[in-house]
Amino acid sequence: MRHRGAPEIPGRHHCGRRHRDRHPPDLEAAAVSARLKCWPIVGNSLLAPTDRGMLSRRWQVDVISALIDLIVGEVAAQGREVGFNQTLRNKYSFRSGLFTDEAAFVLRRKSARGYKGKRPHIHVAGATAGILNALRVNGFKVTATDLSPDVIGQNLGGVTVCDAVENCDSIATADLTIITGMTLSNETLPSLLETAKTANTSTMIWAVTGRNLGQYYTEHGVDCVISDPSPFFQLPGPASIRVWRREA
C-alpha cells in the first residue's frame, strides 16, 4: 500500500534537521485568513511581523496551528462520530479499544503477506499506557517513543518507552505507526510521515492537537485519524470521538 504523500506542514524536519519548505496553498491561505479574522481578538502585538520577536517559535506555531484547526473545523467533513456515555475509567477503556479496532482495520488492508515480520508491528510515537496495553494484549508487537524525560525508560502498558530519537528506525521497521497530534505543533510530523511513506509503513494520527484536520490528513495519505476531544473527554457525561479513514 503506497501513500500519496505526506502533508506539507509548516516547519518540516527530517530526523531533527529542519527544512524551509513553503506551506501548502490550502494551509497557507487558511493561516492568512485566520490571521486577518483574529487580528482584533489576539491583538497586533501577537501576530504582527514587526513584533514576532516577542514570541518564541513554538508559540507562533501553536497559535497558527490552533487558528487553522479552528477554521478547518467549520468547513471540513466531520468524520464518523463514535459516541459513548460511561464512567471515566470505561471511557479510557473504550478509547483504547477503538485504537485497537482501527489499527486492525488499517492492517487488514495490507494483508498478512504485507507484514514486515512474523506478526504485525505497531510503533506509537507519543506513549499512553492504556493504548499501548490494548494493542499489546491484542497480539501486536508494540514499540513506543516519547519526548518527555519523565516517560522515557518507563514501562507503560507492558511496553518500555524509548527516546524519540528512535522514531525513524522504529517507523521503518513497523507495519503501522500511530503518531500523536502534538507532533504538528512541535514540527516533527512531516518528517515522521515522510519516513513512514518511504518505508511503506501505514499511518494513524491521534489528533488531540489538530483534531479537525482529519479530512486533510486522510486526503494526503494518512490511513486513519482519531480525533480525541481531550480534556472534555475527562468530564462527566456523554463524549464522542471522530474517526476518518483514507479511501482505499
N, C-alpha and C positions, 0 to 999 in steps of 0.2 A: 504494500500500500504506500503510495507516494503522496507527499504533502504538496500542496500548491504553492507553498512559500510562507515563510514566517512573516507575521505582521511587522511593518516598519514603524517602530515606535521611537519617540524622541530619545536621543542619547544611547545609541546602540553600543553594546560591548561585545567583545569576543574573548571569553575566558579571562576577563579582567582588563583587557585592552580596549580603550574607548575609541569609537569611530564617529566622525562628524557627518553622518548621513542626514539628509533633509527629512522632515516629516512627510508622510504620505499626504496627497492632496486633501483627502477627506478629513483626516485628523487635524491637519494644519488649518483648514477652513474652520473646523469646529473650535479649535483653540482661539483663533482670531475672533470668531463670533462670540465665544464665551467671554473673552476679554473685554470686548466692547459693551456687551449687555450687562456685565457685572461691575463695570467701572464705578458707577455711583455707589455700589454696595460695599466693595472692598477698598475703594479709595485709590487715588492716583499713586500714592506713595508705595503701594504694594506691587503694582504691575507695570508702572511707567518705566520705559527703558532707562531713563536717566537715574532711576532710584533702585535699580535691580541689585546694586551692591549691598543694600540693606538686608537682603535675604540670602541665605545660603542656597547653593544649587539645589539641595534636597527640597527646601521649602518651595522653590519655584516649580520644580517638577510636581510636587504634591498638589500645589494649587491648580496648575494646568490640568493634571490628571483628574482631579475632582470635578473641575468645570466641564471637561469633555464628557466624563461619566454622567454628569447631571443632564447635559443636553441630549446625549445619545439615549438616555433613559426615557426621554419624552417622544422620540421619533422611531426608535428601532423596534423590531419584533421582540416580544416579551419572553419567548421561550415557553417550554412546558412547565406549568406550575404544579408543584407537589406540596400539598397542604397537610398539616398534622396538628393535633391538639393534645399534647401529652405533658407529663412532668419533664423537668429539665433533664434528668438522667435519661429518660426514654427518648427525648429529643436528640441527645447526643448519639444514642444507640441507633436511632433511625437514620440520622445523617451518615454515620459510619457505614451502615448497610447500603445506603444509596450510593456511596462512593464505590463500594464493592460491586454492586449491580452494574453501574455504568462502566467500571473498569472491565468487567466480564463481557459487556456488550461490545466495547471497543476491540477487545482482544479476539472475540469471535469473528470479527471481520478479517483478522489476519489468518485465522485457522491455525491448528497445531503445527502444520508444516512451516509456518512462517516464524515460529518461535526461535530465538537465538540459542536457547538451552533446552534442557530436558523438561523444564516447566516454565510457565510464563513468569518473567521478571518485571516487577514494577518498582520504579525508583520515585521516591517522594522528595521533592525539593521544598522544604518547609514542614518540619516534623510536627505531628499531632498524635498523641498516644492512641486515641480511640480509632482513628482511621488506619494507623499502622497495624494495630492489633486485628482489626476486622479483615484487612487484606491478608495478613499472615495466617489467621485461623481458617481462611477460605482456600488455603493451599498455594497462594502465590509466594514466590521468592520476593522478599521486600528489602530494599535498601533505602536509606534516608540521609538527608543532609540538612543543615541549618546554619544560619549566620550567628545565632546567639551563643556566646561563650558558656552561658548557663545550661544550654541544652547539649552542646557538642560533647560527645563521650558518654552521655547518659543513655540508659536503656528505656525506651518509650515503646510500650505495647509489644515488648519482646524483640525490639529492633534497636541495635546500637547506632546512635546518630553520629554521623561523620561531619567534618568541616565542609562548608560549601565549596571549598576549592576542589573537592572531589566530584563536583557536579558533572563536568564534561565527560570524565571517564565512566561514571555510573550511568549517565544517559546513553552513552554509546553502546553499552552492553545490555541495556534494558529493552524490553518489548513495549513498555508504556511508561511514560513519566508523568507524574502529577505535580504541577507547579503552582505554588501559591501566587495569588494575585499581587502580593506585596512586591514581587519582582518587577511589576510595572513601575512603581514609584522609586525603587532603588536602581532602576535602569539596567537590570540584568536579564529581563525577559527576552529581548530579541536574540541575544547570544544563546540562551538555553533552547529556544525554538529552532534556531539555525543548527545547533548541534544535533537536536532530535531529527530534523529534516535530513541532514547529511547521513545519519546513522540508521535511517528508516525506522525510527522509534515513534510510536504513536504518542499523542499528547492530550492531556486533560488539564484544564486550568481551574483551580479552586479560587473563584473570584469573590473575595470579600472586597478588596480594593479593585475598582473597575468592574463592579458587579453588573453593570448594564451593558457591558461590551461583548456579551456572548455571541450575538449575531455577527459582529465584526470579526471576532476571533475565528468562528467556525467557517466564515466565508473566505478566510485566509489560511486555511489548512489545519487549524486545531480540531481535533476529533470530537472533543466534548468539553463543555463548560458547565460547572456547577456554581450557581450564584448564591452565596451564603449571606443572609441578612443580619449577620452579627453587627452590633451587640443585641439587636432586637430579638434575635434567636433565643437569648437567655432570659427574656421576660416571660412572666406567666401568660398562659392563654395560647390561642392559635398562632401558628407561624407557617411560613411557606418558603420553599427553596425552588429556584427556577433552573431548568436544565435545557441546554442547547446541544444538539448533535449535528455534526457535519454530515451533509448529504453524501451518500455513498457514490 
